[in-house]
């Protein structure tokens, strides 16, 4: 994998950076439909993008629901990370790299950024969920050291239900300890059942039971 090179920066987006939030919002609304185009139905894409707006991002940052990192390459939109620091791990909700900047090491650079945040907060685990049928992204995560585990359903409201696989990355300053921790995380998956998980949307936590199909 290539090194990202010069001109790359990752900016932690702050609540009061309205211009940056507006730019990020526009970028997300352009990028995400392209990513989802071959994976989910158009109706589902429209439903997801409906909730991408500046006020939602600003409120998420303000309420510490999610944090956003804007990835720029020579001041051009290259990607973004959406995550939150939980009690015992970092939950990586989304990481997306624009197509023209893929296969240049930027994704790995972004994960290293998250690993540093985790270690600074005394955490040794990053957890993420990837669409079960998005095999391309799953392969990338495995190359980055993530361990694939249990399958989940994610209900995002309005009768939209996704199948996802959980991925975990144990991290440590010591490579041997990191490998040992990853093996321990992999063992946890062997007995973990398939179940649904909640989703934050429109100012509340939505679960499968909140709406009937």
C-alpha atoms as a printed R data frame, in Angstrom:
    type eleno elety resid chain resno       x       y      z
1   ATOM     1    CA   UNK     A     1   0.000   0.000  0.000
2   ATOM     2    CA   UNK     A     2   1.299   3.425 -0.928
3   ATOM     3    CA   UNK     A     3   2.152   6.059  1.656
4   ATOM     4    CA   UNK     A     4  -0.243   9.038  1.689
5   ATOM     5    CA   UNK     A     5   2.590  11.529  1.137
6   ATOM     6    CA   UNK     A     6   2.637  15.256  1.788
7   ATOM     7    CA   UNK     A     7  -0.343  17.569  1.780
8   ATOM     8    CA   UNK     A     8  -2.509  15.192  3.812
9   ATOM     9    CA   UNK     A     9  -4.273  16.459  6.919
10  ATOM    10    CA   UNK     A    10  -6.993  15.177  9.211
11  ATOM    11    CA   UNK     A    11  -9.066  17.910 10.828
12  ATOM    12    CA   UNK     A    12 -11.160  17.262 13.929
13  ATOM    13    CA   UNK     A    13 -14.355  19.175 13.152
14  ATOM    14    CA   UNK     A    14 -15.593  21.458 15.950
15  ATOM    15    CA   UNK     A    15 -19.142  22.533 16.705
16  ATOM    16    CA   UNK     A    16 -18.589  26.222 15.904
17  ATOM    17    CA   UNK     A    17 -16.779  25.639 12.579
18  ATOM    18    CA   UNK     A    18 -19.911  26.321 10.527
19  ATOM    19    CA   UNK     A    19 -18.099  26.783  7.201
20  ATOM    20    CA   UNK     A    20 -16.157  23.553  7.618
21  ATOM    21    CA   UNK     A    21 -19.314  21.695  8.662
22  ATOM    22    CA   UNK     A    22 -21.127  23.022  5.591
23  ATOM    23    CA   UNK     A    23 -18.286  21.863  3.346
24  ATOM    24    CA   UNK     A    24 -18.202  18.455  5.025
25  ATOM    25    CA   UNK     A    25 -21.970  18.108  4.702
26  ATOM    26    CA   UNK     A    26 -21.872  18.823  0.953
27  ATOM    27    CA   UNK     A    27 -19.024  16.354  0.534
28  ATOM    28    CA   UNK     A    28 -20.877  13.611  2.450
29  ATOM    29    CA   UNK     A    29 -24.038  14.107  0.397
30  ATOM    30    CA   UNK     A    30 -21.993  13.671 -2.791
31  ATOM    31    CA   UNK     A    31 -19.828  10.804 -1.586
32  ATOM    32    CA   UNK     A    32 -22.218   8.487  0.254
33  ATOM    33    CA   UNK     A    33 -24.739   7.884 -2.572
34  ATOM    34    CA   UNK     A    34 -21.840   6.800 -4.806
35  ATOM    35    CA   UNK     A    35 -20.643   4.368 -2.132
36  ATOM    36    CA   UNK     A    36 -24.093   2.886 -1.490
37  ATOM    37    CA   UNK     A    37 -25.155   2.820 -5.153
38  ATOM    38    CA   UNK     A    38 -24.211  -0.827 -5.792
39  ATOM    39    CA   UNK     A    39 -25.032  -2.026 -2.267
40  ATOM    40    CA   UNK     A    40 -28.543  -0.900 -1.330
41  ATOM    41    CA   UNK     A    41 -31.728   0.258 -3.024
42  ATOM    42    CA   UNK     A    42 -32.218   3.856 -4.174
43  ATOM    43    CA   UNK     A    43 -35.055   4.351 -1.668
44  ATOM    44    CA   UNK     A    44 -32.684   3.407  1.157
45  ATOM    45    CA   UNK     A    45 -29.980   5.761 -0.169
46  ATOM    46    CA   UNK     A    46 -32.466   8.629 -0.276
47  ATOM    47    CA   UNK     A    47 -33.537   7.873  3.284
48  ATOM    48    CA   UNK     A    48 -29.926   7.949  4.543
49  ATOM    49    CA   UNK     A    49 -28.957  11.146  2.725
50  ATOM    50    CA   UNK     A    50 -32.132  12.866  3.959
51  ATOM    51    CA   UNK     A    51 -30.594  12.993  7.454
52  ATOM    52    CA   UNK     A    52 -27.271  14.454  6.281
53  ATOM    53    CA   UNK     A    53 -27.482  18.177  6.929
54  ATOM    54    CA   UNK     A    54 -25.403  20.791  8.738
55  ATOM    55    CA   UNK     A    55 -27.660  21.079 11.783
56  ATOM    56    CA   UNK     A    56 -27.603  17.317 12.349
57  ATOM    57    CA   UNK     A    57 -23.793  17.213 12.205
58  ATOM    58    CA   UNK     A    58 -23.480  20.249 14.457
59  ATOM    59    CA   UNK     A    59 -25.886  18.784 17.035
60  ATOM    60    CA   UNK     A    60 -24.126  15.413 16.958
61  ATOM    61    CA   UNK     A    61 -20.814  17.114 17.759
62  ATOM    62    CA   UNK     A    62 -22.388  19.348 20.415
63  ATOM    63    CA   UNK     A    63 -24.120  16.459 22.204
64  ATOM    64    CA   UNK     A    64 -21.058  14.197 21.791
65  ATOM    65    CA   UNK     A    65 -23.139  11.686 19.865
66  ATOM    66    CA   UNK     A    66 -20.552  11.525 17.088
67  ATOM    67    CA   UNK     A    67 -17.256  13.163 16.204
68  ATOM    68    CA   UNK     A    68 -16.164  13.927 12.660
69  ATOM    69    CA   UNK     A    69 -12.712  14.097 11.099
70  ATOM    70    CA   UNK     A    70 -12.367  15.745  7.691
71  ATOM    71    CA   UNK     A    71  -9.579  14.304  5.532
72  ATOM    72    CA   UNK     A    72  -7.995  16.717  3.069
73  ATOM    73    CA   UNK     A    73  -5.286  16.151  0.475
74  ATOM    74    CA   UNK     A    74  -3.718  19.399 -0.718
75  ATOM    75    CA   UNK     A    75  -6.887  21.097  0.583
76  ATOM    76    CA   UNK     A    76  -9.063  18.865 -1.625
77  ATOM    77    CA   UNK     A    77 -11.853  16.694 -0.191
78  ATOM    78    CA   UNK     A    78 -10.341  13.238  0.301
79  ATOM    79    CA   UNK     A    79 -12.550  11.561  2.907
80  ATOM    80    CA   UNK     A    80 -14.028  11.645  6.372
81  ATOM    81    CA   UNK     A    81 -14.294   9.646  9.588
82  ATOM    82    CA   UNK     A    82 -17.355   9.500 11.841
83  ATOM    83    CA   UNK     A    83 -16.752   8.014 15.281
84  ATOM    84    CA   UNK     A    84 -17.483   8.258 18.984
85  ATOM    85    CA   UNK     A    85 -15.432   7.496 22.087
86  ATOM    86    CA   UNK     A    86 -17.313   4.937 24.182
87  ATOM    87    CA   UNK     A    87 -16.549   3.765 27.713
88  ATOM    88    CA   UNK     A    88 -14.254   0.909 26.686
89  ATOM    89    CA   UNK     A    89 -13.694   1.362 22.944
90  ATOM    90    CA   UNK     A    90 -13.925   3.656 19.932
91  ATOM    91    CA   UNK     A    91 -16.947   3.023 17.751
92  ATOM    92    CA   UNK     A    92 -16.086   3.765 14.123
93  ATOM    93    CA   UNK     A    93 -19.421   4.519 12.493
94  ATOM    94    CA   UNK     A    94 -18.103   5.476  9.056
95  ATOM    95    CA   UNK     A    95 -14.863   5.909  7.189
96  ATOM    96    CA   UNK     A    96 -15.040   6.887  3.527
97  ATOM    97    CA   UNK     A    97 -12.301   7.839  1.080
98  ATOM    98    CA   UNK     A    98 -13.145   9.532 -2.234
99  ATOM    99    CA   UNK     A    99 -12.522   7.240 -5.193
100 ATOM   100    CA   UNK     A   100  -9.695   9.343 -6.680
101 ATOM   101    CA   UNK     A   101  -7.766   9.053 -3.389
102 ATOM   102    CA   UNK     A   102  -8.253   5.340 -2.792
103 ATOM   103    CA   UNK     A   103  -5.310   2.894 -2.822
104 ATOM   104    CA   UNK     A   104  -2.953   5.651 -1.693
105 ATOM   105    CA   UNK     A   105  -2.624   4.699  1.978
106 ATOM   106    CA   UNK     A   106  -5.058   7.337  3.206
107 ATOM   107    CA   UNK     A   107  -7.410   4.807  4.785
108 ATOM   108    CA   UNK     A   108  -4.564   3.254  6.753
109 ATOM   109    CA   UNK     A   109  -3.417   6.736  7.773
110 ATOM   110    CA   UNK     A   110  -6.936   7.492  9.037
111 ATOM   111    CA   UNK     A   111  -7.077   4.269 11.067
112 ATOM   112    CA   UNK     A   112  -3.691   5.110 12.606
113 ATOM   113    CA   UNK     A   113  -5.159   8.476 13.567
114 ATOM   114    CA   UNK     A   114  -8.017   6.698 15.344
115 ATOM   115    CA   UNK     A   115  -5.613   4.305 17.052
116 ATOM   116    CA   UNK     A   116  -3.688   7.273 18.465
117 ATOM   117    CA   UNK     A   117  -6.930   8.790 19.759
118 ATOM   118    CA   UNK     A   118  -7.815   5.475 21.394
119 ATOM   119    CA   UNK     A   119  -4.441   5.141 23.115
120 ATOM   120    CA   UNK     A   120  -4.575   8.736 24.358
121 ATOM   121    CA   UNK     A   121  -7.918   7.916 25.974
122 ATOM   122    CA   UNK     A   122  -6.660   4.672 27.507
123 ATOM   123    CA   UNK     A   123  -8.641   2.503 25.081
124 ATOM   124    CA   UNK     A   124  -7.402  -0.599 23.281
125 ATOM   125    CA   UNK     A   125 -10.247  -1.424 20.944
126 ATOM   126    CA   UNK     A   126 -11.894  -0.028 17.783
127 ATOM   127    CA   UNK     A   127 -15.269  -1.494 16.783
128 ATOM   128    CA   UNK     A   128 -17.001  -1.020 13.439
129 ATOM   129    CA   UNK     A   129 -19.823  -2.566 11.399
130 ATOM   130    CA   UNK     A   130 -19.728  -3.138  7.639
131 ATOM   131    CA   UNK     A   131 -22.523  -4.185  5.305
132 ATOM   132    CA   UNK     A   132 -22.397  -7.969  4.928
133 ATOM   133    CA   UNK     A   133 -22.454  -7.703  1.118
134 ATOM   134    CA   UNK     A   134 -19.756  -5.005  0.974
135 ATOM   135    CA   UNK     A   135 -16.966  -7.543  0.548
136 ATOM   136    CA   UNK     A   136 -14.546  -4.958 -0.871
137 ATOM   137    CA   UNK     A   137 -14.569  -2.830  2.279
138 ATOM   138    CA   UNK     A   138 -14.481  -5.922  4.475
139 ATOM   139    CA   UNK     A   139 -11.311  -7.108  2.724
140 ATOM   140    CA   UNK     A   140  -9.697  -3.699  3.306
141 ATOM   141    CA   UNK     A   141 -10.550  -3.807  7.018
142 ATOM   142    CA   UNK     A   142  -9.045  -7.278  7.330
143 ATOM   143    CA   UNK     A   143  -5.841  -6.022  5.667
144 ATOM   144    CA   UNK     A   144  -5.784  -3.205  8.226
145 ATOM   145    CA   UNK     A   145  -5.782  -5.781 11.017
146 ATOM   146    CA   UNK     A   146  -9.470  -5.933 11.946
147 ATOM   147    CA   UNK     A   147 -11.024  -9.252 12.963
148 ATOM   148    CA   UNK     A   148 -14.372 -10.176 11.437
149 ATOM   149    CA   UNK     A   149 -16.995 -11.509 13.817
150 ATOM   150    CA   UNK     A   150 -20.727 -11.782 14.386
151 ATOM   151    CA   UNK     A   151 -23.458 -10.770 11.974
152 ATOM   152    CA   UNK     A   152 -25.940  -8.100 13.068
153 ATOM   153    CA   UNK     A   153 -29.096  -6.499 11.759
154 ATOM   154    CA   UNK     A   154 -29.298  -2.708 11.893
155 ATOM   155    CA   UNK     A   155 -32.706  -1.105 11.747
156 ATOM   156    CA   UNK     A   156 -32.513   2.582 10.759
157 ATOM   157    CA   UNK     A   157 -36.223   3.376 10.790
158 ATOM   158    CA   UNK     A   158 -38.971   3.668  8.184
159 ATOM   159    CA   UNK     A   159 -38.827  -0.098  7.512
160 ATOM   160    CA   UNK     A   160 -35.152  -0.062  6.417
161 ATOM   161    CA   UNK     A   161 -33.124  -2.994  7.718
162 ATOM   162    CA   UNK     A   162 -29.465  -3.804  6.941
163 ATOM   163    CA   UNK     A   163 -27.306  -6.858  7.553
164 ATOM   164    CA   UNK     A   164 -23.848  -6.022  8.868
165 ATOM   165    CA   UNK     A   165 -20.760  -7.815 10.165
166 ATOM   166    CA   UNK     A   166 -18.921  -6.616 13.224
167 ATOM   167    CA   UNK     A   167 -15.199  -5.850 12.945
168 ATOM   168    CA   UNK     A   168 -12.856  -5.319 15.877
169 ATOM   169    CA   UNK     A   169  -9.301  -4.036 16.038
170 ATOM   170    CA   UNK     A   170  -7.383  -4.450 19.294
171 ATOM   171    CA   UNK     A   171  -4.571  -1.928 19.600
172 ATOM   172    CA   UNK     A   172  -1.484  -1.509 21.729
173 ATOM   173    CA   UNK     A   173   1.910   0.206 21.646
174 ATOM   174    CA   UNK     A   174   3.354  -3.302 21.827
175 ATOM   175    CA   UNK     A   175   2.765  -5.307 18.568
176 ATOM   176    CA   UNK     A   176   2.871  -8.644 20.440
177 ATOM   177    CA   UNK     A   177   0.248  -7.452 22.902
178 ATOM   178    CA   UNK     A   178  -1.891  -6.143 20.021
179 ATOM   179    CA   UNK     A   179  -1.789  -9.561 18.316
180 ATOM   180    CA   UNK     A   180  -2.707 -11.312 21.558
181 ATOM   181    CA   UNK     A   181  -5.604  -8.918 22.143
182 ATOM   182    CA   UNK     A   182  -6.857  -9.447 18.590
183 ATOM   183    CA   UNK     A   183  -6.925 -13.215 19.128
184 ATOM   184    CA   UNK     A   184  -8.905 -12.693 22.334
185 ATOM   185    CA   UNK     A   185 -11.429 -10.517 20.470
186 ATOM   186    CA   UNK     A   186 -11.743 -13.174 17.768
187 ATOM   187    CA   UNK     A   187 -12.570 -15.813 20.412
188 ATOM   188    CA   UNK     A   188 -15.437 -13.650 21.682
189 ATOM   189    CA   UNK     A   189 -17.115 -13.813 18.278
190 ATOM   190    CA   UNK     A   190 -17.383 -17.614 18.303
191 ATOM   191    CA   UNK     A   191 -20.215 -17.648 20.836
192 ATOM   192    CA   UNK     A   192 -21.870 -14.321 20.015
193 ATOM   193    CA   UNK     A   193 -25.380 -14.710 18.521
194 ATOM   194    CA   UNK     A   194 -26.882 -12.723 15.683
195 ATOM   195    CA   UNK     A   195 -29.037  -9.873 16.985
196 ATOM   196    CA   UNK     A   196 -30.176  -6.363 16.128
197 ATOM   197    CA   UNK     A   197 -28.527  -3.162 17.265
198 ATOM   198    CA   UNK     A   198 -29.961   0.349 17.618
199 ATOM   199    CA   UNK     A   199 -29.320   3.309 15.355
200 ATOM   200    CA   UNK     A   200 -29.275   7.028 16.160
201 ATOM   201    CA   UNK     A   201 -31.438   9.095 13.841
202 ATOM   202    CA   UNK     A   202 -33.496  12.241 13.994
203 ATOM   203    CA   UNK     A   203 -32.582  12.954 17.613
204 ATOM   204    CA   UNK     A   204 -33.422   9.574 19.131
205 ATOM   205    CA   UNK     A   205 -32.281   5.977 19.351
206 ATOM   206    CA   UNK     A   206 -34.322   3.784 17.008
207 ATOM   207    CA   UNK     A   207 -34.646   0.030 17.415
208 ATOM   208    CA   UNK     A   208 -36.430  -2.641 15.395
209 ATOM   209    CA   UNK     A   209 -39.290  -2.730 17.917
210 ATOM   210    CA   UNK     A   210 -40.030   0.995 17.555
211 ATOM   211    CA   UNK     A   211 -41.761   0.467 14.219
212 ATOM   212    CA   UNK     A   212 -43.569  -2.540 12.805
213 ATOM   213    CA   UNK     A   213 -43.015  -3.932  9.325
